[in-house]
Amino acid sequence: MTTERNIRLTVNGKAYESLVPVRMTLVDFLRGELDLTGTHVGCEHGVCGACTILVDGSATRSCLMLAVQADGANLMTVEGLADGPELHPLQRAFQRNHALQCGFCTPGLLMTAYEFLRDTSNPTEEQVREGISGNICRCTGYAPIVQAILDVSQEAG
Amino acid sequence: MKPARFDYYSPSSRDEALELLGQYGDDAKILAGGQSLMPMMNMRLVRPKVVIDINRIAGLSHITPRRDGGLAVGAMTRQRELERSALVLETAPLLSLAIPYIGHFQIRNRGTVGGSLAHSDPAAEIPAVCLTLDTEFELASSGGERTVKAEDFFLNHLTTALEPVELLTEIRIPQTVGNWRWGFQEVCRRDGDFALVGAATMLHLDDKGICLEARITTFGAGGTPMRMDAAEEYLSGSSVNADDRSEAARLVSDALDPISDIHASAKYRQDVGGVMVRRALEQALLAQALPFNEGEDAA
């Protein structure tokens, strides 16, 4: 039985090698094995967006991937955004706009916004709202999150 | 661990995958994009003994023009690639129009065209589009290949013509020659949710705007997407004016026999199914090929 496999992958620029059970989801691997607990586990069936990370540059639900599937992949999690003590512009904009309250959805929203802004220059508010529609926040009512993302696009723009 | 125990294979070739399928058949599940299978495994609604992950097989992901002017799409092509493809927009604009309705962009980054078809959710967009475009599917097993038309592929709720030993490898969308127009409409409670009901249409018009052929598909209103024969026949030869569109919508509502569930009543799906068809027809009359901007997000 192939119930365990050895995988090698890069997370936030750092190489890892690990023996993982084949049925372990990628998010459980990041949190439980690599101790990268910034990525949050919400619904575990792809609906809430809390576990969104970048897999080879594409925003992906890490609860809907097996850790073994990430063998050879290059991942980026919320821990990879800041440069040492220097927050990423997205994180600064979230802070400035009070775009988080409990913070549970924040890692997924940041990673979603990261890909969204990379692919969409000077987005409209409507585009931002559609871009983050796959991420659920139960605190903010979304308005400050939308504003934070618009802020960053204008800084960059 | 969320999923129940399974044995995992990640074949690197199509033949290897087909051999495994031949060996395990019903005990195995194919893991493509995982955007439907993984939630079901996480909730243990599905407990396959064997998972065959086809993500590492080269040659299953492509968008290729065919010699006859149609389009071939590999089963592992990500939905996001279709969404961004200028070739799809030129050759099968109905597909380009429908793709952004699938889940959210994070889902489309991973979800595949073949996965959506093999899973065959009655409310899914790609099956409805394939039925409207008279698409053919290539199904492979270790014994060989066969081609199945979309009209013969969708059998019932989450049930297709795929045998347990077969793998969907490619879809072939025929070229639509002449003045074709297209429309796609669906209604759901929130952006990205499963459609409560929806409609896709293709209209072939002559120079005077008379309809030579009408194709109308509803989805989310039965176990599979369905072609609406009575409305298609009615519109053929008409100018698809406002009265014709209303009559087509009425014929569609009459033909539908949907179920009630917690999301919507049968009556709602029946009535709104007609409305979706009417709107898709209106949209089709306005539809024209648009230039594709490479750098812009089609969503």
Chai-1 contact restraints between the chains, C-beta under 6 A:
chainA,res_idxA,chainB,res_idxB,connection_type,confidence,min_distance_angstrom,max_distance_angstrom,comment,restraint_id
A,M1,B,D7,contact,1.0,0.0,6.0,A-B,restraint_1
A,T2,B,D7,contact,1.0,0.0,6.0,A-B,restraint_2
A,T2,B,Y8,contact,1.0,0.0,6.0,A-B,restraint_3
A,V22,B,Y8,contact,1.0,0.0,6.0,A-B,restraint_4
A,R23,B,M1,contact,1.0,0.0,6.0,A-B,restraint_5
A,R23,B,P3,contact,1.0,0.0,6.0,A-B,restraint_6
A,T25,B,K2,contact,1.0,0.0,6.0,A-B,restraint_7
A,E44,B,K2,contact,1.0,0.0,6.0,A-B,restraint_8
A,E44,B,N42,contact,1.0,0.0,6.0,A-B,restraint_9
A,H45,B,P39,contact,1.0,0.0,6.0,A-B,restraint_10
A,H45,B,N42,contact,1.0,0.0,6.0,A-B,restraint_11
A,G46,B,P39,contact,1.0,0.0,6.0,A-B,restraint_12
A,T52,B,Q106,contact,1.0,0.0,6.0,A-B,restraint_13
A,S58,B,N109,contact,1.0,0.0,6.0,A-B,restraint_14
A,A59,B,Q106,contact,1.0,0.0,6.0,A-B,restraint_15
A,T60,B,N109,contact,1.0,0.0,6.0,A-B,restraint_16
A,T60,B,R110,contact,1.0,0.0,6.0,A-B,restraint_17
A,R61,B,Q106,contact,1.0,0.0,6.0,A-B,restraint_18
A,L64,B,G34,contact,1.0,0.0,6.0,A-B,restraint_19
A,L64,B,Q35,contact,1.0,0.0,6.0,A-B,restraint_20
A,L64,B,M38,contact,1.0,0.0,6.0,A-B,restraint_21
A,D119,B,D297,contact,1.0,0.0,6.0,A-B,restraint_22
A,T120,B,D297,contact,1.0,0.0,6.0,A-B,restraint_23
A,S133,B,H104,contact,1.0,0.0,6.0,A-B,restraint_24
A,S133,B,D191,contact,1.0,0.0,6.0,A-B,restraint_25
A,S133,B,G192,contact,1.0,0.0,6.0,A-B,restraint_26
A,G134,B,H104,contact,1.0,0.0,6.0,A-B,restraint_27
A,G134,B,Q106,contact,1.0,0.0,6.0,A-B,restraint_28
A,G134,B,G192,contact,1.0,0.0,6.0,A-B,restraint_29
